[in-house]
Structures are given as C-alpha cells and as structure tokens.
Amino acid sequence: MDADTFADDMPAVSDARRVVRLAMMLDELRFIAKMYKQNKTDQIRTHLTDGEFFVCGGKAVAGMKYSFYRQLVYAKRDAAAFASRRIFPCAAAAKRAISLYRFYDTDDEAVDDASNMSKDIGLLKISFVLKRFRKFARQYPVLASDEARLAFLSIGLTKDEFVRCAGHKTVSKTLVHSFYRQVVLAKRDMENILNRGRFPKSMRKSMPSSISSDEDGNAAEEEDVDDLDGDAAEGTALSNADEVDDEDDG
C-alpha cells in the first residue's frame, strides 16, 4: 500500500495532486542543482510552505513549514510505480495539475547533446533522477552545505544508468555521464508532460487502487516518512526516519 494512504495529515491526495508533487519535486531538484553549480547554497531550502504542502494534498496549517524530504520520498515512490507498471495518471489529472503549479524560471541552460540521447519523454528518467537524489539526500541531509554541493557535482552515471535515462546504448562503457544533466532534462520532461496535458499512453485503462512504496529489487524495508511533519510548527529535519530502504546503488 502507498505510505501516504495512512498519513492523516494528507487526506486530499489524488491523481492530480500526485502529478503536482512530481512536478514540484523535480522543479525543486533542478533549482537545487542550479544553486550548487552557481555556488549559492544559501538559496537552498529543505522545507515546503503551507501552500505547497496543501497542493500536494496535505491538510496545511497557515504559516507552518513542511518536510521537503517527505514529499520527495512519496514522489519517488509514485514515479517508480508509474514507470515500472506503465500506468499513468489520466489527461484530466495532468491538466488539473497545470492550474495548481507553476515552475521556476530556471531552465534556459544548455545541457543537451542530442547525438547520444533519444527524444523520448521518459518516466524511467524521472523515476531514476528522483531515486538517485533521494539516496543523495540521505547521505547529505544538510543540503545547503559545501560538502553536499561538492558531492552532488561529482555524481557520475555509468553507461547502464545513462541508458535508463534514455541515453543511446552505443555510448562507450568508459565514459562517465553527468547526473546534473539528467536532473535538468527530467525537469524539462515533466514540464513538457504538463504543457501537452497528458502522460504517455498507459498499458492499462485504470489506475491501481494503491501505489507501491519502496519496491526496489529485493527491498525488505521501507522508510517511514509519514511522521516527518509531526511537529510542523517548528519545522522538520530533512530526514530523521529510523528505517532505511534496502535499495541498490541505482
């Protein structure tokens, strides 16, 4: 079952809100990546506003802060389920999300090399980027730090990881590929999905009654993030859950 099914403070999670959450998390990841590249870690935040929590389906309290990391985990789970099952939100949900969320103006940077990337708008890429950044955020919970900045900018992808992000299979195994680039492209893919008002065609006609949580290979545990906003009045740490998913390095 989807973890946020049991979160009492998020009663309004719907397909449209899930799409908003995907867009918001990818947008925020892209903004963080840009701040790292520009060495502006003081601009990085680790909490959402009450309004952002509300559009993600939360029962927000005015003026309170809410965990960015918690929504990142939920978005990662949704994206993994969409990508693996080929079951996507309907066009109405995507179009509704457009009215609920506006992207940052941060995406005019030239990072494309069309010679080694396909033109597919890929949920696999979006899923991979969210999963990899979630792993990074657990390793570096203080995102607004030089240590995190240097670590992020040094992340390289293997050929297999690059291919999962829609890279051509003909690239050399000896090359190390930029994760930063994939963050930018994943955000653009999500923006393109909303701009055209639909996801790729689903393999099935209806959404499942529940979304998977942390189904990664033989994962036996899942991270409990439902209570990260238990003391919203004081704000919450980026990550303070006791259990960690048994994820691979992908």
Secondary structure as a PSIPRED ss2 file (coil, helix, strand):
# PSIPRED VFORMAT (PSIPRED V4.0)

   1 M C   1.000  0.000  0.000
   2 D C   1.000  0.000  0.000
   3 A H   0.000  1.000  0.000
   4 D H   0.000  1.000  0.000
   5 T H   0.000  1.000  0.000
   6 F H   0.000  1.000  0.000
   7 A C   1.000  0.000  0.000
   8 D C   1.000  0.000  0.000
   9 D C   1.000  0.000  0.000
  10 M C   1.000  0.000  0.000
  11 P C   1.000  0.000  0.000
  12 A C   1.000  0.000  0.000
  13 V C   1.000  0.000  0.000
  14 S C   1.000  0.000  0.000
  15 D H   0.000  1.000  0.000
  16 A H   0.000  1.000  0.000
  17 R H   0.000  1.000  0.000
  18 R H   0.000  1.000  0.000
  19 V H   0.000  1.000  0.000
  20 V H   0.000  1.000  0.000
  21 R H   0.000  1.000  0.000
  22 L H   0.000  1.000  0.000
  23 A H   0.000  1.000  0.000
  24 M H   0.000  1.000  0.000
  25 M H   0.000  1.000  0.000
  26 L H   0.000  1.000  0.000
  27 D H   0.000  1.000  0.000
  28 E H   0.000  1.000  0.000
  29 L H   0.000  1.000  0.000
  30 R H   0.000  1.000  0.000
  31 F H   0.000  1.000  0.000
  32 I H   0.000  1.000  0.000
  33 A H   0.000  1.000  0.000
  34 K H   0.000  1.000  0.000
  35 M H   0.000  1.000  0.000
  36 Y H   0.000  1.000  0.000
  37 K H   0.000  1.000  0.000
  38 Q C   1.000  0.000  0.000
  39 N C   1.000  0.000  0.000
  40 K C   1.000  0.000  0.000
  41 T H   0.000  1.000  0.000
  42 D H   0.000  1.000  0.000
  43 Q H   0.000  1.000  0.000
  44 I C   1.000  0.000  0.000
  45 R C   1.000  0.000  0.000
  46 T C   1.000  0.000  0.000
  47 H E   0.000  0.000  1.000
  48 L E   0.000  0.000  1.000
  49 T C   1.000  0.000  0.000
  50 D H   0.000  1.000  0.000
  51 G H   0.000  1.000  0.000
  52 E H   0.000  1.000  0.000
  53 F H   0.000  1.000  0.000
  54 F H   0.000  1.000  0.000
  55 V H   0.000  1.000  0.000
  56 C C   1.000  0.000  0.000
  57 G C   1.000  0.000  0.000
  58 G C   1.000  0.000  0.000
  59 K C   1.000  0.000  0.000
  60 A C   1.000  0.000  0.000
  61 V C   1.000  0.000  0.000
  62 A C   1.000  0.000  0.000
  63 G C   1.000  0.000  0.000
  64 M C   1.000  0.000  0.000
  65 K C   1.000  0.000  0.000
  66 Y E   0.000  0.000  1.000
  67 S E   0.000  0.000  1.000
  68 F H   0.000  1.000  0.000
  69 Y H   0.000  1.000  0.000
  70 R H   0.000  1.000  0.000
  71 Q H   0.000  1.000  0.000
  72 L H   0.000  1.000  0.000
  73 V H   0.000  1.000  0.000
  74 Y H   0.000  1.000  0.000
  75 A H   0.000  1.000  0.000
  76 K H   0.000  1.000  0.000
  77 R H   0.000  1.000  0.000
  78 D H   0.000  1.000  0.000
  79 A H   0.000  1.000  0.000
  80 A H   0.000  1.000  0.000
  81 A H   0.000  1.000  0.000
  82 F H   0.000  1.000  0.000
  83 A H   0.000  1.000  0.000
  84 S H   0.000  1.000  0.000
  85 R H   0.000  1.000  0.000
  86 R C   1.000  0.000  0.000
  87 I C   1.000  0.000  0.000
  88 F C   1.000  0.000  0.000
  89 P C   1.000  0.000  0.000
  90 C C   1.000  0.000  0.000
  91 A H   0.000  1.000  0.000
  92 A H   0.000  1.000  0.000
  93 A H   0.000  1.000  0.000
  94 A H   0.000  1.000  0.000
  95 K H   0.000  1.000  0.000
  96 R H   0.000  1.000  0.000
  97 A H   0.000  1.000  0.000
  98 I H   0.000  1.000  0.000
  99 S H   0.000  1.000  0.000
 100 L H   0.000  1.000  0.000
 101 Y C   1.000  0.000  0.000
 102 R C   1.000  0.000  0.000
 103 F C   1.000  0.000  0.000
 104 Y C   1.000  0.000  0.000
 105 D C   1.000  0.000  0.000
 106 T C   1.000  0.000  0.000
 107 D C   1.000  0.000  0.000
 108 D C   1.000  0.000  0.000
 109 E C   1.000  0.000  0.000
 110 A C   1.000  0.000  0.000
 111 V C   1.000  0.000  0.000
 112 D C   1.000  0.000  0.000
 113 D C   1.000  0.000  0.000
 114 A H   0.000  1.000  0.000
 115 S H   0.000  1.000  0.000
 116 N H   0.000  1.000  0.000
 117 M E   0.000  0.000  1.000
 118 S C   1.000  0.000  0.000
 119 K C   1.000  0.000  0.000
 120 D C   1.000  0.000  0.000
 121 I C   1.000  0.000  0.000
 122 G C   1.000  0.000  0.000
 123 L H   0.000  1.000  0.000
 124 L H   0.000  1.000  0.000
 125 K H   0.000  1.000  0.000
 126 I H   0.000  1.000  0.000
 127 S H   0.000  1.000  0.000
 128 F H   0.000  1.000  0.000
 129 V H   0.000  1.000  0.000
 130 L H   0.000  1.000  0.000
 131 K H   0.000  1.000  0.000
 132 R H   0.000  1.000  0.000
 133 F H   0.000  1.000  0.000
 134 R H   0.000  1.000  0.000
 135 K H   0.000  1.000  0.000
 136 F H   0.000  1.000  0.000
 137 A H   0.000  1.000  0.000
 138 R H   0.000  1.000  0.000
 139 Q H   0.000  1.000  0.000
 140 Y C   1.000  0.000  0.000
 141 P C   1.000  0.000  0.000
 142 V C   1.000  0.000  0.000
 143 L C   1.000  0.000  0.000
 144 A C   1.000  0.000  0.000
 145 S C   1.000  0.000  0.000
 146 D H   0.000  1.000  0.000
 147 E H   0.000  1.000  0.000
 148 A H   0.000  1.000  0.000
 149 R H   0.000  1.000  0.000
 150 L H   0.000  1.000  0.000
 151 A H   0.000  1.000  0.000
 152 F H   0.000  1.000  0.000
 153 L H   0.000  1.000  0.000
 154 S C   1.000  0.000  0.000
 155 I C   1.000  0.000  0.000
 156 G E   0.000  0.000  1.000
 157 L E   0.000  0.000  1.000
 158 T C   1.000  0.000  0.000
 159 K H   0.000  1.000  0.000
 160 D H   0.000  1.000  0.000
 161 E H   0.000  1.000  0.000
 162 F H   0.000  1.000  0.000
 163 V H   0.000  1.000  0.000
 164 R H   0.000  1.000  0.000
 165 C C   1.000  0.000  0.000
 166 A C   1.000  0.000  0.000
 167 G E   0.000  0.000  1.000
 168 H C   1.000  0.000  0.000
 169 K C   1.000  0.000  0.000
 170 T C   1.000  0.000  0.000
 171 V C   1.000  0.000  0.000
 172 S C   1.000  0.000  0.000
 173 K C   1.000  0.000  0.000
 174 T C   1.000  0.000  0.000
 175 L C   1.000  0.000  0.000
 176 V C   1.000  0.000  0.000
 177 H E   0.000  0.000  1.000
 178 S E   0.000  0.000  1.000
 179 F H   0.000  1.000  0.000
 180 Y H   0.000  1.000  0.000
 181 R H   0.000  1.000  0.000
 182 Q H   0.000  1.000  0.000
 183 V H   0.000  1.000  0.000
 184 V H   0.000  1.000  0.000
 185 L H   0.000  1.000  0.000
 186 A H   0.000  1.000  0.000
 187 K H   0.000  1.000  0.000
 188 R H   0.000  1.000  0.000
 189 D H   0.000  1.000  0.000
 190 M H   0.000  1.000  0.000
 191 E H   0.000  1.000  0.000
 192 N H   0.000  1.000  0.000
 193 I H   0.000  1.000  0.000
 194 L H   0.000  1.000  0.000
 195 N H   0.000  1.000  0.000
 196 R H   0.000  1.000  0.000
 197 G C   1.000  0.000  0.000
 198 R C   1.000  0.000  0.000
 199 F C   1.000  0.000  0.000
 200 P C   1.000  0.000  0.000
 201 K C   1.000  0.000  0.000
 202 S C   1.000  0.000  0.000
 203 M C   1.000  0.000  0.000
 204 R C   1.000  0.000  0.000
 205 K C   1.000  0.000  0.000
 206 S C   1.000  0.000  0.000
 207 M C   1.000  0.000  0.000
 208 P C   1.000  0.000  0.000
 209 S C   1.000  0.000  0.000
 210 S C   1.000  0.000  0.000
 211 I C   1.000  0.000  0.000
 212 S C   1.000  0.000  0.000
 213 S C   1.000  0.000  0.000
 214 D C   1.000  0.000  0.000
 215 E C   1.000  0.000  0.000
 216 D C   1.000  0.000  0.000
 217 G C   1.000  0.000  0.000
 218 N C   1.000  0.000  0.000
 219 A C   1.000  0.000  0.000
 220 A C   1.000  0.000  0.000
 221 E C   1.000  0.000  0.000
 222 E C   1.000  0.000  0.000
 223 E C   1.000  0.000  0.000
 224 D C   1.000  0.000  0.000
 225 V C   1.000  0.000  0.000
 226 D C   1.000  0.000  0.000
 227 D C   1.000  0.000  0.000
 228 L C   1.000  0.000  0.000
 229 D C   1.000  0.000  0.000
 230 G C   1.000  0.000  0.000
 231 D C   1.000  0.000  0.000
 232 A H   0.000  1.000  0.000
 233 A H   0.000  1.000  0.000
 234 E H   0.000  1.000  0.000
 235 G C   1.000  0.000  0.000
 236 T C   1.000  0.000  0.000
 237 A C   1.000  0.000  0.000
 238 L C   1.000  0.000  0.000
 239 S C   1.000  0.000  0.000
 240 N C   1.000  0.000  0.000
 241 A C   1.000  0.000  0.000
 242 D C   1.000  0.000  0.000
 243 E C   1.000  0.000  0.000
 244 V C   1.000  0.000  0.000
 245 D C   1.000  0.000  0.000
 246 D C   1.000  0.000  0.000
 247 E C   1.000  0.000  0.000
 248 D C   1.000  0.000  0.000
 249 D C   1.000  0.000  0.000
 250 G C   1.000  0.000  0.000
